[in-house]
C-alpha cells in the first residue's frame, strides 16, 4: 500500500516593534485545522492527487 502524502500549511502574522511595550503570548494566536483551514487557503486541492 502506498504511503499517503500530506501537505502542511503554516502562517504566522504579527505586528511588532522594539519600541512597543506590548508582549504577545500564545493566547494572541488562533489555531485553525482541518476543513476550516483548507477553506481559508486560495488553492484548489481537488485538482491534485495527494
C-alpha distances in whole Angstrom, upper triangle without the diagonal:
4,6,9,12,16,19,22,25,29,32,35,39,42,46,47,50,52,55,54,54,51,48,45,43,39,41,42,38,36,32,30,27,24,25,29,28,26,29,31,30,31,28,26,22,22,22,19,16,14
4,6,9,13,16,19,22,26,29,33,36,39,43,44,47,49,52,51,52,49,46,42,41,37,39,40,36,34,30,28,25,22,24,27,26,23,27,29,27,28,25,23,19,19,20,16,13,11
4,6,10,13,16,20,23,26,29,33,36,39,41,44,46,49,47,48,45,42,39,37,34,36,36,32,30,27,25,22,20,21,25,23,21,25,26,25,26,23,22,18,19,19,16,13,10
4,7,10,13,17,20,23,27,30,33,37,39,42,44,47,45,46,43,40,36,35,31,33,33,30,27,24,22,18,16,18,21,19,18,21,23,21,23,20,19,15,15,16,13,10,7
4,7,10,14,17,20,24,27,30,34,36,39,41,44,42,43,40,38,34,33,29,31,31,27,26,22,20,17,15,17,20,17,16,19,21,18,20,17,16,13,14,15,11,9,5
4,7,10,13,17,20,23,27,30,32,35,37,40,39,40,37,34,30,29,26,27,27,24,22,18,17,14,12,14,16,14,13,16,17,15,18,15,15,12,14,15,12,11,7
4,7,10,14,17,20,23,27,29,32,34,37,36,37,34,32,28,27,24,26,25,21,20,16,15,12,11,13,15,12,10,14,15,12,14,12,13,10,13,14,11,11,8
4,7,10,13,17,20,24,25,29,31,34,32,33,30,28,24,23,20,22,22,18,16,14,12,10,11,13,14,11,10,14,14,12,14,13,15,12,16,17,15,15,12
4,7,11,13,17,20,23,26,28,31,29,31,28,26,22,21,19,20,19,15,14,12,10,10,11,12,12,8,9,12,11,9,12,11,14,12,16,17,16,17,14
4,7,10,13,17,19,22,25,27,26,27,24,22,18,18,16,17,16,12,12,10,10,10,12,14,13,10,11,14,12,10,13,14,17,16,19,21,19,20,18
4,6,10,13,16,19,22,24,22,24,21,19,16,16,14,16,14,11,11,10,11,12,15,16,14,11,13,15,12,11,13,15,18,18,21,23,22,23,21
4,7,10,12,16,18,21,19,20,18,16,12,13,12,14,11,9,10,10,12,14,17,19,17,14,16,17,14,14,17,18,22,21,25,26,26,27,24
4,7,10,13,16,18,17,18,16,15,12,13,13,14,11,9,11,12,14,16,19,21,18,15,18,18,15,15,17,19,23,23,27,28,28,29,27
4,6,10,13,15,13,15,12,11,9,11,12,13,10,9,12,14,16,19,23,24,21,18,21,22,18,18,21,23,27,27,30,32,31,33,31
4,7,11,12,10,13,11,11,10,13,14,15,11,12,15,18,19,23,26,27,24,22,24,24,21,21,23,26,29,30,34,35,34,36,34
4,7,9,7,10,9,9,9,12,15,16,13,14,17,20,22,25,29,30,27,25,27,28,24,25,26,29,32,33,37,37,37,39,37
4,5,5,9,9,10,11,15,18,19,16,17,21,23,26,29,32,34,31,28,31,31,28,28,30,32,36,36,40,41,40,42,40
4,6,8,10,10,12,16,19,20,18,19,23,25,28,31,35,36,34,31,34,34,31,31,33,35,39,39,43,44,43,45,42
4,7,9,11,14,17,21,21,19,21,25,27,30,33,37,38,35,33,36,36,33,33,35,37,41,41,45,46,45,47,45
4,5,8,11,14,18,18,16,18,22,25,27,31,34,36,33,31,34,34,30,31,33,36,39,40,43,44,44,46,43
4,7,10,13,17,17,15,18,22,25,28,31,35,37,33,32,35,35,32,33,35,38,41,41,45,46,46,47,45
4,7,10,13,13,11,15,18,21,24,28,31,33,30,28,32,32,28,30,32,35,38,38,42,43,43,44,42
4,7,10,11,10,12,16,19,22,25,29,31,28,26,30,30,27,28,31,33,37,36,40,42,41,42,39
4,7,8,6,9,12,15,18,22,25,27,24,23,26,27,24,25,28,30,33,33,36,38,37,38,36
4,5,6,8,11,13,17,20,24,26,23,22,25,26,24,25,28,30,33,32,36,38,37,37,35
4,5,6,8,10,14,16,20,23,20,19,22,23,21,23,26,28,30,29,33,35,34,34,31
4,5,7,10,13,16,20,22,19,19,22,23,21,23,26,28,31,30,33,35,35,36,33
4,7,10,13,17,20,22,19,18,22,22,19,21,24,26,29,29,32,34,34,35,32
4,7,10,13,17,19,16,14,18,19,16,18,21,23,26,25,28,31,30,31,28
4,6,10,14,15,12,11,15,16,13,15,19,21,23,23,26,28,28,29,26
4,7,10,13,10,9,13,14,13,14,18,19,22,20,23,26,25,26,23
4,7,9,7,6,9,10,9,11,15,16,18,17,20,23,22,23,20
4,7,6,5,8,10,10,12,15,16,17,15,18,20,20,20,17
4,5,6,7,9,10,11,15,15,15,13,15,18,17,17,15
4,5,5,6,9,10,13,13,13,11,13,16,16,17,15
4,6,5,7,9,12,13,14,13,15,18,19,20,18
4,5,5,7,10,11,13,12,15,17,17,18,16
4,5,5,8,8,9,8,11,13,14,15,14
4,6,8,9,9,10,12,14,16,17,17
4,7,9,11,12,14,17,18,20,18
4,6,8,9,12,14,15,17,16
4,7,9,12,13,14,17,17
4,6,9,9,10,13,13
4,5,6,8,11,12
4,5,6,8,8
4,6,7,9
4,7,9
4,6
4
